[in-house]
Amino acid sequence: MQFQNTLAFARELDQQDELKPYRQEFHFPKIQGKDVIYFTGNSLGLQPKRAQKYVDDIMKDWRELAVEGHFYAEKPWWDYHERFAKPLSKIVGALPEEVTVMNTLTVNLHLLMVSFYRPTAKRFKIICEEKAFPSDQYMLASQVRFHGFDPKDALVEVKKREGENCWRTEDVLKAIEETGDELALVMMGGVNYYNGQVFDMEAITAKAKSLGANVGWDLAHGAGNVELKLHDWGVDFAAWCSYKYMNSGPGNVSGIFVHQKHLNKKDIPRFEGWWGHDKERRFLMEPEFTPMPNAEAWHISNAAVIAMAPYLASLELFEEIGMEKLIAKRNVITAYLEFILLDIAKEVGSSFEIITPSNPSERASQLSVFLHGEGRALFDYLMENGVITDWREPNVIRLAPVPLYCSFEDMYHFGQLLKKGIQKNK
């Protein structure tokens, strides 16, 4: 497609956009009386308008039914979490029994590490990417120390090559090969939070599995954003937050995936609780734990239904649209944003360096941009004039044109504000 940096062209793309009506399904903050241009769905998705009713329904049931809401609410709280399995399985490429929702992301990663990081004196190393999201770094280091190892010895960080902004798949595969029979686990972010790179999860998983290691993925920036086939790839486990691309609300519940081959086993190491016990026998209060035959065996406590309600509302939108259509728009709107950035750079004589891969198969709904020659003042100007974006040191802005609610006209207007901000600060 031959893009044009004009308002008429952007509006033409919007008219052709099958997902255009879904923009009206979300609440937008306003600055100077206008809806903002929202580029931070990779940190916190906008609020779906239908989320309010889902929360209100639970509050009404609590008010009118009290404890009986567990069984007699329209959506009984007792099995509220079960409603997530089918829609989430489509989003992450899993069987419904392989997914569930509970807790928050890093809590779930710790719980899954209990099952899938079982180091021995010989096989104890974990491969991760250099400068993973800090929470993952802290989680991995603390798990290693808990088992009596030194993170300096046990954590193998795959680095980017000198002078490059992205990791090379061959370097990850080489690290796996070189670690060999010392490798216990590969645990990486499927989409890097900083540069927006999508890793080749299929190839990395296959390589690690061929050497007898377990594989887990942090999909905080992947779920609801990229095509995933966790079951077919043979991934052992994964976890993701729900408040970024899946719009469930700040700090909300996490999802987990556990491959079918690990389900319905009593002997797998796992921290256990009442809500992971066989549902049909739960109220017999038996002393011995009998796991649910699905991913719910990793549940410890009962479902936080008020928190889950906005997530369920958002998943309704994903069910209506489907990941295929979301990804199709994502590819076009991200490419259009890239075109706008480069065109504006030419107009104003600035040098923007997009550190996100240019290959569409290696990126998703994010472009991370080095603003060479520009400083924090440009970011502040954008924020003051209705562009909500994200600043990362030293001078990177992250732009996430989420296909559910961002428009092509947004991309055009952003470009014009970017141009004015640069000219103003020169």
Solvent accessible surface area in square Angstrom, and as a share of the most:
residue,aa,sasa,rsa
1,M,147,0.66
2,Q,162,0.72
3,F,41,0.17
4,Q,94,0.42
5,N,27,0.14
6,T,57,0.33
7,L,50,0.25
8,A,78,0.60
9,F,21,0.09
10,A,0,0.00
11,R,121,0.44
12,E,89,0.40
13,L,10,0.05
14,D,11,0.06
15,Q,133,0.59
16,Q,119,0.53
17,D,20,0.10
18,E,115,0.52
19,L,7,0.03
20,K,88,0.37
21,P,89,0.56
22,Y,41,0.16
23,R,50,0.18
24,Q,123,0.55
25,E,44,0.20
26,F,5,0.02
27,H,88,0.39
28,F,27,0.11
29,P,59,0.37
30,K,132,0.56
31,I,51,0.26
32,Q,139,0.62
33,G,66,0.64
34,K,152,0.64
35,D,66,0.34
36,V,1,0.01
37,I,15,0.07
38,Y,18,0.07
39,F,0,0.00
40,T,13,0.07
41,G,0,0.00
42,N,0,0.00
43,S,38,0.24
44,L,64,0.32
45,G,7,0.07
46,L,10,0.05
47,Q,94,0.42
48,P,1,0.01
49,K,88,0.37
50,R,50,0.18
51,A,6,0.04
52,Q,101,0.45
53,K,125,0.53
54,Y,28,0.11
55,V,32,0.19
56,D,67,0.35
57,D,38,0.19
58,I,8,0.04
59,M,77,0.35
60,K,96,0.41
61,D,20,0.11
62,W,141,0.49
63,R,173,0.63
64,E,105,0.47
65,L,61,0.30
66,A,55,0.43
67,V,106,0.61
68,E,82,0.37
69,G,0,0.00
70,H,51,0.23
71,F,95,0.40
72,Y,152,0.58
73,A,7,0.05
74,E,144,0.65
75,K,59,0.25
76,P,27,0.17
77,W,25,0.09
78,W,38,0.13
79,D,31,0.16
80,Y,2,0.01
81,H,4,0.02
82,E,62,0.28
83,R,73,0.27
84,F,0,0.00
85,A,22,0.17
86,K,123,0.52
87,P,14,0.09
88,L,0,0.00
89,S,7,0.04
90,K,117,0.50
91,I,8,0.04
92,V,0,0.00
93,G,24,0.23
94,A,16,0.13
95,L,55,0.27
96,P,60,0.37
97,E,68,0.31
98,E,0,0.00
99,V,4,0.02
100,T,3,0.02
101,V,0,0.00
102,M,9,0.04
103,N,53,0.27
104,T,58,0.34
105,L,24,0.12
106,T,42,0.24
107,V,74,0.42
108,N,0,0.00
109,L,0,0.00
110,H,60,0.27
111,L,20,0.10
112,L,0,0.00
113,M,0,0.00
114,V,20,0.12
115,S,5,0.03
116,F,4,0.02
117,Y,0,0.00
118,R,129,0.47
119,P,24,0.15
120,T,76,0.44
121,A,99,0.77
122,K,124,0.53
123,R,69,0.25
124,F,26,0.11
125,K,41,0.17
126,I,0,0.00
127,I,0,0.00
128,C,4,0.02
129,E,4,0.02
130,E,37,0.17
131,K,141,0.60
132,A,3,0.03
133,F,92,0.38
134,P,48,0.30
135,S,32,0.20
136,D,7,0.04
137,Q,56,0.25
138,Y,151,0.58
139,M,2,0.01
140,L,2,0.01
141,A,17,0.13
142,S,39,0.25
143,Q,17,0.08
144,V,0,0.00
145,R,140,0.51
146,F,160,0.67
147,H,57,0.26
148,G,68,0.65
149,F,51,0.21
150,D,67,0.35
151,P,28,0.18
152,K,181,0.77
153,D,88,0.45
154,A,0,0.00
155,L,32,0.16
156,V,41,0.24
157,E,67,0.30
158,V,7,0.04
159,K,122,0.52
160,K,62,0.26
161,R,101,0.37
162,E,176,0.79
163,G,81,0.78
164,E,59,0.27
165,N,48,0.25
166,C,29,0.17
167,W,11,0.04
168,R,92,0.34
169,T,43,0.25
170,E,91,0.41
171,D,27,0.14
172,V,0,0.00
173,L,46,0.23
174,K,120,0.51
175,A,15,0.12
176,I,0,0.00
177,E,92,0.41
178,E,124,0.56
179,T,15,0.09
180,G,16,0.15
181,D,75,0.39
182,E,63,0.28
183,L,0,0.00
184,A,10,0.07
185,L,0,0.00
186,V,0,0.00
187,M,1,0.00
188,M,1,0.01
189,G,8,0.08
190,G,0,0.00
191,V,10,0.05
192,N,5,0.02
193,Y,34,0.13
194,Y,57,0.22
195,N,3,0.01
196,G,0,0.00
197,Q,4,0.02
198,V,17,0.10
199,F,8,0.03
200,D,64,0.33
201,M,7,0.03
202,E,99,0.44
203,A,33,0.25
204,I,0,0.00
205,T,0,0.00
206,A,59,0.46
207,K,57,0.24
208,A,0,0.00
209,K,61,0.26
210,S,82,0.53
211,L,50,0.25
212,G,54,0.52
213,A,1,0.01
214,N,40,0.20
215,V,0,0.00
216,G,0,0.00
217,W,0,0.00
218,D,11,0.06
219,L,0,0.00
220,A,11,0.08
221,H,14,0.06
222,G,0,0.00
223,A,3,0.02
224,G,10,0.09
225,N,6,0.03
226,V,6,0.04
227,E,108,0.48
228,L,7,0.03
229,K,89,0.38
230,L,0,0.00
231,H,45,0.20
232,D,112,0.58
233,W,43,0.15
234,G,17,0.17
235,V,0,0.00
236,D,0,0.00
237,F,0,0.00
238,A,0,0.00
239,A,0,0.00
240,W,0,0.00
241,C,4,0.02
242,S,0,0.00
243,Y,51,0.20
244,K,26,0.11
245,Y,6,0.02
246,M,1,0.00
247,N,2,0.01
248,S,1,0.00
249,G,20,0.19
250,P,114,0.71
251,G,51,0.49
252,N,15,0.08
253,V,10,0.06
254,S,0,0.00
255,G,0,0.00
256,I,0,0.00
257,F,0,0.00
258,V,0,0.00
259,H,20,0.09
260,Q,83,0.37
261,K,89,0.38
262,H,28,0.12
263,L,15,0.08
264,N,103,0.53
265,K,91,0.39
266,K,136,0.58
267,D,124,0.64
268,I,22,0.11
269,P,50,0.32
270,R,22,0.08
271,F,115,0.48
272,E,75,0.33
273,G,17,0.16
274,W,103,0.36
275,W,9,0.03
276,G,0,0.00
277,H,9,0.04
278,D,31,0.16
279,K,42,0.18
280,E,145,0.65
281,R,106,0.39
282,R,3,0.01
283,F,105,0.44
284,L,109,0.54
285,M,126,0.56
286,E,53,0.24
287,P,144,0.90
288,E,123,0.55
289,F,48,0.20
290,T,42,0.24
291,P,10,0.06
292,M,14,0.06
293,P,72,0.45
294,N,29,0.15
295,A,0,0.00
296,E,14,0.06
297,A,1,0.00
298,W,3,0.01
299,H,1,0.01
300,I,59,0.30
301,S,72,0.46
302,N,79,0.40
303,A,16,0.12
304,A,56,0.44
305,V,17,0.10
306,I,75,0.38
307,A,38,0.29
308,M,2,0.01
309,A,0,0.00
310,P,22,0.14
311,Y,0,0.00
312,L,16,0.08
313,A,0,0.00
314,S,0,0.00
315,L,1,0.01
316,E,65,0.29
317,L,0,0.00
318,F,8,0.03
319,E,77,0.35
320,E,90,0.41
321,I,13,0.07
322,G,27,0.26
323,M,28,0.12
324,E,151,0.68
325,K,92,0.39
326,L,5,0.03
327,I,29,0.15
328,A,58,0.45
329,K,18,0.08
330,R,18,0.07
331,N,59,0.30
332,V,50,0.28
333,I,0,0.00
334,T,2,0.01
335,A,27,0.21
336,Y,0,0.00
337,L,0,0.00
338,E,32,0.14
339,F,61,0.25
340,I,0,0.00
341,L,0,0.00
342,L,80,0.40
343,D,37,0.19
344,I,0,0.00
345,A,10,0.08
346,K,167,0.71
347,E,95,0.42
348,V,17,0.10
349,G,65,0.62
350,S,20,0.13
351,S,68,0.44
352,F,18,0.07
353,E,64,0.29
354,I,33,0.17
355,I,7,0.03
356,T,5,0.03
357,P,14,0.09
358,S,85,0.55
359,N,70,0.36
360,P,77,0.48
361,S,85,0.55
362,E,59,0.26
363,R,14,0.05
364,A,3,0.02
365,S,1,0.01
366,Q,4,0.02
367,L,0,0.00
368,S,0,0.00
369,V,0,0.00
370,F,37,0.15
371,L,0,0.00
372,H,76,0.34
373,G,83,0.80
374,E,25,0.11
375,G,36,0.35
376,R,119,0.43
377,A,57,0.44
378,L,1,0.01
379,F,16,0.07
380,D,55,0.29
381,Y,31,0.12
382,L,0,0.00
383,M,61,0.27
384,E,113,0.51
385,N,45,0.23
386,G,10,0.10
387,V,0,0.00
388,I,36,0.18
389,T,6,0.04
390,D,22,0.11
391,W,33,0.12
392,R,68,0.25
393,E,124,0.56
394,P,89,0.56
395,N,29,0.15
396,V,0,0.00
397,I,0,0.00
398,R,3,0.01
399,L,0,0.00
400,A,0,0.00
401,P,0,0.00
402,V,4,0.02
403,P,10,0.07
404,L,3,0.02
405,Y,1,0.00
406,C,1,0.01
407,S,15,0.09
408,F,7,0.03
409,E,45,0.20
410,D,10,0.05
411,M,0,0.00
412,Y,34,0.13
413,H,69,0.31
414,F,0,0.00
415,G,0,0.00
416,Q,40,0.18
417,L,34,0.17
418,L,0,0.00
419,K,41,0.17
420,K,114,0.48
421,G,0,0.00
422,I,0,0.00
423,Q,102,0.45
424,K,141,0.60
425,N,63,0.32
426,K,152,0.64
